[in-house]
Amino acid sequence: MGDPLSAQAHLLELEADVLHRLLMRREGPAVLVHELVAALVQLVSARKPITALTPQRHRRAVAQLVNEERRERGLPALRYASSLRVSARAWAVVSVRNSRFDHGNWTSRVLRFPFILAGRPRGRAVGENLAWATGAFSTPREIVRDWMSSPSHRANILRNWQYGAVWSSPDAPEPGRQIDGVTVVHHFGRKLS
């Protein structure tokens, strides 16, 4: 997938960037090595299709790439919220099971989100990005690249959210495309006031 020399150049660029950032922290060598290895594993995961990753690694890579997009623009990383994971998983299951790809009755669905229910009476806000892809387009990097190319999805990623959770289901909502497909649901949340 892609030009091997280009991928190697990107990897070297990432290594240099990670080493520079880590060295500026003046931390011990064990910490530097651990963080460099974690960054390299993340880079490799971000380029693999769903058939080469576990769903857990796929969703972790999507979440990390979304946070990279936010950090590049001076926004804080989203904190993981298990209550958003519950609602993201539920919608991914419904989407795949019913061969549908839409936000459904968003207003009605939101009222049942555990994140929203936990915020009463003060209030909370939520948002959602959806994606599905097959084959080489099912990589976390391609999913996030597509979101960032769409004005509404990009706006959602860069909004003033505090929390996030991703669910990747190794299946596609279109009959006959399931074998190498993925459905990704990213839920965002923020506490009001």
N, C-alpha and C positions, 0 to 999 in steps of 0.2 A: 504494500500500500504506500504509494508516494515514492519519491526519489530517495534512495538510501543515503546519498551524500547530503541531501537537504536535511533529512532526519538526523544524521550524525552531527551536522553543523548546529542544528537546533539543540541537540543534547549537550554539545560542548558549550554552547552559549548559556544554557541553563546551569550547567555545572559551575561555570565561572561566576554567574550571578549569585547562585546559592552560596558558593565559597566566600565571595566578597561580603555578602550580607552576614554570614555567620562569623566571619573573622572580625567584622566591625563590632560584634557583641563581646569580644574578648572572653569567650567561654572556653572551657577545656576541650581537648582534642576528642574525647569520647562523645561529647555532645555534638561537636561538629560532624563527626563521622555518622552518628545516628541520624541527624537531621538531613545530611546529604543523601544517605541511602534512602530515607523516607521520601525525599523529593524526587529521586530518580525512579523509585518504584511508582510514584504518582504519575510521573511523565509517561512511563511505559503503559500503565493502566489506562491513561487518558486516550491512548491511541489504539486500544484493542476493541474489536467489536464485541457485542454482548455474548457471542458464542465462545469467546476466549476468556471471559471473566465470570466470576460469581456475581449474582445480582448485588450482593453486599459491596463488593469492590467497585462495581459499576456506579452505584448510587453515591458511594463515598467520593469517587472521582468527579462525578457531576457536581456535588456539593462543593468540593474544593475548587473546581474551576469557576464556579459561580462566585465564590469568595475572592478568588484572584481578580476577577473582573471588577468586583466592588472595591477591593484594596487599590487597584491601579487608578481608580478615580477618587481616592481619598475617603471612601466609605468604610465603615467598620464591617468586619466579617459577621455573617449571620451565626447566631448561637443555635445549636441543635435543640429542638423541642420535640420530645417524644409524642406529645399530643398532636402536633402537626404531622408526624410520621403516620399516626393512626389514620388520619383523614386522607393523606396522600395514598397510603396503601389501599384503603377502601375504594377510592375512586379508580385506581389502576386496575383493581380486581373487577369492578363493575364494567369498566371500559373494555377490557379484554373479553370477559365472559359474554357481554352483550354485543360484541363487535361494533362498538360505537366510539367516536372520537369527537367529543365536544365537552363543554363545561356543564351540560345538563341545566337543570333549574338552579342556577348558582345561588340565588337569594334564599331559596328553601334549603339547599344543601348546607350552606354556611351556618344556619341556625343549629345544626346538629354536630358541628365540629367540636371535638373535645377542647381545643384551644379557646374557642369562643365561650363555651359553657363554663370553663374554669375562670373566665374573666368577668363574670357577672358579679356585681352590678356595675363595676367601673367601666367595662367595655374594652373590646379588642377589635382589631381589624385584621383581615386575612386577604391573601391573594393567591393566584394559582397560575402556573405555567404548565402546559402539556406538550409532549412531543412523542412521536413514534417514528421508528426508522427500521430499516433492515440492512443486513450485510455491513459493508464498510461504513455506511452512514449511521450505524448504531453505536459508534464510539462515543464516550463521554465528550470528547473534544468537539465532534461534529454536532452533537445535541446542543451544547452550549454555544457553539459558533452560529448555529441556526437561530437560536433564541436572540443572540446579540445582533443578528441581521434583521430581525423583525422589530419595528418600532414599539409595538405594544409589549412584547416579551422583554425587550431591552429595558423599557421603562419600569416594568415590574421588578426586574433584577436590581435596578439602580434606585428603587424607591427607598424611603426611610424605614425599611423593615428592621426588626431586631432579631427575629428568629426565623429558622427555616428547617425544612426536612424534605428529603427526596425519597421517592420509591421508584425503583426500576423493576418492572416485570418482564421476564424474558419471553415475551409474546407480543404480537401486534394485534391491534383491534380490527384488522381487515382479514376476512376469511381467505385462506390459502397463502398468507404471507407470514405465518407464525413461526416457521422453522428457525429462522435466524433474525427474528424481529425483537424489538424492545418497545415497551410503552413506559414513558417516564412522566411522573407527576411530581412537581415541585410546589410545595405549599410554603407560603411566607406568612409571617405574623408580626404584629406589634401591639404593645399595650398602649391604650389611650390614657391620657392625662397622667 
